[in-house]
Amino acid sequence: MSVAYQLTTEANEVVIRMPRKIVDEEFLGRLLAYLEVETIRRQSHLTTVEAVGLIRDIKQSAWEEVRHLFEA
């Protein structure tokens, strides 16, 4: 069985490598948004409940920005 990802560190960076075929743009966007919110939460001592609320707010704001593209 092959590994789905490879994790390495280089200087001050963490590098995650995944086969392109297992990562679509929607998944990658959600993953990066989660990582960003988790980083902010850890730095600000935000609770999980507060982080989930922040994620909902971000998603709603993003939807409002693109809603016109999907409405007839």
Buried (B, 14 or more C-beta within 10 A) or exposed (E): EEEEEEEEEEEEEEEEEBEEEEBEEEEEEEEEBEEEBEEEBEEEEBEEEEBEEBBEEEEEEEEEEEEEEEEE
